[in-house]
């Protein structure tokens, strides 16, 4: 995977989150403080700018620059979590001996483990992990090509995001509202699906 491809991904994501800003804000307002869409749009705009400034053809430094920008600009608890996805993908793609599909799957797996540790969350807690964990597993089972791994991850992430609507929140502000957010998808899980669908080229 080249740096140009990662820069294009970040540019697409900046446009995606700007377009989805209001919808993500509405999802978050139902179970949180309503600022998720604004934070994601701001973070990915800055990530795209940071990615564009990285010279060379290696993908890893572009992922790293994007991750650091997300950490600084998304805000709140979401910043470090979404940054972790890109930082871990950067580490995985830095291992040049691995095929791209293997690096992709490995990056998602590493990110999921790190986020579990950072957020002290588990599957079923109604967090972004409910999209990221199935995406990582699906990618690992489809490493015959990068396209297949990306497609499998995107489909699993979207299914996980939709399934999060039926979960009771055990982390975040949603656990304090009546019904613990049941009936509303987790905005972080939806954002993971958007990221992986953009990578797949669906948006």
Phi, psi and omega in degrees: 000137184260163177297326179297321178294321179291320177299319178296320177300313181295323176297317177297319181293323176300317179292320180299312184286334172293318179293324184266005187304311183294319181295316178295324176296320178294318177300317182289326179296331181289333184227001183213219183258001172083007185257006185297316181297317179298315181296318181292319178297315179296314182298316183282334171297315179291324179296319178296320178296315179297319180296321182296337184271355183275122180280168174091176184252001179281135181286325188304312181296333179289316174303316182296315179298319178296317180299316180295323177294319178297319180299322184279331194243342177292317179089158177064200181290336184291331184305303180297329183289311179289328175300321181301322179302313184283325177295319180288325173297321177300316178297319181294317181285346175289340178277084192298339183286342182276142173300150183305320180296322178294318179297318179299309180297317180297318179298317178294319179296315179298317180298317180299318179296316180296319181292323174302319180289313183295315184269356183050043183246161180224163175305138180091358179279358182067062177224181178299339177299334181289348169257321186288318181298311176295329177296317179296318179295318180295319178297318180298329181273005182223042186274014176294337173202157179296320179301316180294319180295318179295316181296316180296319180296317180297315181295318181291322179295318180295317178298320179294320178297317179294321180294334181297340178298330181272001185266149170272131181291135174240003176220156176078181183295333184300335182289346182265350182271162180299129182082358178053033174082005179299134182101351180235129177292151177287127182299324178295319177296319177298320180294323175299317178299318179298319179299311184287329175290324176295320178298320179289344180092019182277340186232000000 
